[in-house]
Amino acid sequence: MLDNSDAFIALLGGIGTLEENFQITSWAQLNIHHKPIGLLNVDGFFNKLLSFLDRAGEENFIPHSARQIFISASTAEEMVDKLEHFVYKPDLVAAQID
């Protein structure tokens, strides 16, 4: 799946969905890929998760690059547009660790 995709999109879901999202995010932090991860945020389903990620970044628990890789959109059309315009911006501090 990793080699054959340009991005990842998560629909509404539970623990398995979250686990898969964070697994692919971990791979991004390990520089295995730099593809965007889309969260189709229907009716604000992922709002609290996104707030958590924002806070984790503010508190320096995750690098900025781990947060910015998540793309949120409330419609499929908006998601496709955001994914097409996504540009990965490496975290210079995290890059020095590699």
C-alpha positions in Angstrom: 0.0 0.0 0.0 2.8 2.4 0.9 4.5 2.1 -2.5 1.3 2.4 -4.5 -0.2 5.4 -2.8 0.3 9.2 -3.0 -1.6 9.9 0.2 -3.7 8.2 2.9 -7.2 9.1 3.8 -9.0 8.0 6.9 -12.8 8.0 7.2 -14.7 7.9 10.4 -13.7 5.0 12.5 -12.5 3.6 15.8 -9.4 2.2 17.4 -8.3 0.4 14.3 -8.6 3.5 12.2 -6.5 5.5 14.8 -3.9 2.7 15.0 -3.5 2.7 11.2 -3.2 6.5 11.1 -0.6 6.6 13.8 1.3 3.8 12.3 1.6 5.6 9.0 2.5 8.8 10.9 5.3 6.9 12.7 6.6 5.8 9.3 6.7 9.5 8.3 8.7 10.4 11.4 11.1 7.6 10.5 11.5 9.1 7.0 10.0 6.1 5.4 7.6 8.4 3.5 6.5 12.0 3.4 2.9 11.5 2.1 0.0 13.4 3.5 -2.5 11.7 5.8 -6.1 12.9 5.2 -8.7 12.9 7.8 -12.2 13.2 6.3 -13.6 15.3 9.1 -17.3 14.8 8.6 -19.4 16.8 11.1 -16.2 17.6 13.1 -15.6 13.9 13.9 -11.8 14.4 14.2 -11.8 17.9 15.8 -10.7 16.6 19.2 -8.0 14.5 17.7 -6.7 17.4 15.7 -6.8 19.6 18.9 -4.8 16.9 20.7 -2.2 16.8 18.0 -2.0 20.6 18.0 -1.4 20.6 21.8 1.1 17.7 21.6 3.1 19.8 19.1 2.8 23.0 21.2 4.1 21.0 24.2 7.0 19.5 22.0 5.8 15.9 22.4 5.6 15.6 18.6 7.6 17.5 15.9 5.8 20.1 13.7 6.3 17.8 10.7 4.2 15.1 12.4 1.3 17.5 12.8 1.5 19.2 9.5 1.3 15.9 7.6 -2.3 15.5 8.7 -4.8 17.2 6.3 -8.3 17.7 7.5 -11.3 18.4 5.3 -15.1 18.1 5.8 -15.9 17.1 2.2 -14.2 14.7 -0.3 -13.8 17.6 -2.8 -12.0 19.7 -0.3 -9.8 16.8 0.7 -8.8 16.1 -2.9 -7.9 19.8 -3.4 -5.9 19.9 -0.2 -4.0 16.7 -1.0 -3.2 17.9 -4.5 -1.6 21.1 -3.0 0.2 19.4 -0.1 3.9 20.2 0.2 5.9 18.4 2.8 8.0 20.7 5.0 10.6 18.8 6.9 11.2 19.5 10.5 14.8 20.7 10.7 15.3 19.5 14.3 13.9 16.0 13.5 16.0 15.8 10.4 19.2 16.4 12.5 18.3 13.3 14.5 18.5 11.1 11.5 
